[in-house]
Amino acid sequence: MAVSIVDQLGYGFADLIKIGLAKMMKGGYSDWDRFMVRLGYFEPENKIGVAIQNNFDFSGQEEAIRKSRQERGLLT
């Protein structure tokens, strides 16, 4: 929705890049960068190159299931 509003105000992507370049030259780049992230044009820093890892240890799973079933009275 924010992108639509920005577009309706006459600020297309090229205009926003020009603003960013001007801000970089003056040293006020961080606010513009966060704004572009919020609009969805840029990825947040913490999402760039993040790999999803599964570090769950399955080695004790069988025993945990057996214990849980026993506690619930499901084992005979």
Secondary structure, DSSP 8 states (H G I E B T S, - for coil): -HHHHHHHTT--HHHHHHHHHHHHHHT-HHHHHHHHHHHTSS--GGGTT---------TTHHHHHHHHHHHTT---
